[in-house]
């Protein structure tokens, strides 16, 4: 089963920095998915609490690349219809 969200936000919290061994510090990026409670169909919908995950800069770059790839593919599909 899939859960669908209305919004996604990204934040950088300076307190989410860690240093793996002797390597350079890693600043994590928080990704927060939320539901928008302003919709009129509130009686027919189950609201979910925010879902939060953190990504390293490398993971965020990989995810961003995947999103760009999917966006391009979606545009191509739309152009064929």
C-alpha positions in Angstrom: 0.0 0.0 0.0 1.2 3.5 -0.8 0.8 6.6 1.3 0.3 9.8 -0.6 1.4 13.2 0.7 0.5 16.7 -0.3 3.8 18.5 0.4 7.5 17.9 0.7 10.0 20.3 2.3 13.7 20.1 2.8 15.6 21.7 5.7 19.2 21.9 6.9 19.6 21.8 10.6 23.1 22.9 11.8 22.8 20.5 14.7 22.6 17.5 12.3 26.3 17.5 11.5 28.5 14.5 12.3 32.0 13.5 11.6 32.7 9.9 10.4 36.1 9.0 11.9 38.8 11.3 10.6 36.8 12.4 7.5 35.3 15.8 6.8 32.1 16.7 8.6 28.8 15.6 7.1 25.8 18.0 7.2 22.6 16.0 6.8 19.5 17.3 4.9 16.1 16.7 6.4 13.3 15.7 4.0 9.8 16.2 5.5 6.6 15.0 3.8 3.3 16.4 5.1 -0.4 16.3 4.5 -2.3 19.6 3.8 -5.3 19.8 6.1 -6.9 22.6 4.2 -8.6 20.4 1.6 -12.4 20.2 1.5 -12.5 16.4 1.5 -11.2 16.1 5.0 -14.1 13.8 6.0 -13.1 11.2 3.4 -9.4 11.2 4.1 -7.1 9.7 6.7 -4.5 12.3 7.7 -1.0 11.0 8.3 1.6 12.5 10.6 4.7 14.1 9.0 7.2 11.6 7.6 10.8 12.7 8.0 14.1 11.2 6.8 17.6 12.6 6.6 20.0 12.3 3.6 23.7 12.9 3.3 24.7 15.4 0.6 25.7 12.4 -1.6 22.3 10.7 -1.1 20.5 14.0 -1.8 22.4 14.5 -5.1 21.6 10.9 -6.1 17.9 11.5 -5.3 17.8 14.8 -7.1 19.3 13.2 -10.2 16.6 10.5 -10.1 13.9 13.1 -9.8 15.3 15.0 -12.8 15.4 11.7 -14.8 11.7 10.9 -13.9 10.7 14.5 -14.7 12.2 14.2 -18.2 10.6 10.9 -18.7 7.2 12.2 -17.6 7.5 15.1 -20.0 8.2 12.7 -22.9 5.2 10.6 -22.0 3.0 13.7 -21.9 4.2 14.8 -25.2 3.2 11.5 -26.8 -0.4 11.7 -25.6 
